[in-house]
């Protein structure tokens, strides 16, 4: 999973998508289809703080923000 996220950032950097609008995004993969989104939960949650693919829903655990690091 960590490799996939790093690859996503590299792809965005080199393909002209470096300017990302402010806001939150849902992350999906071509492999899992458009009906599933990357979700994270709290350390005390049922999955122990992991990130996992789940049915896309209107929940805060599926809203991700890109932050520029300088």
Secondary structure, DSSP 4 states (H G I P E B T S, - for coil): -HHHHHHHHHHHHHTT---PPSS-B---BTTTBTTEEEEE--TTSTTTT-EEEEE--S-GGG-B------
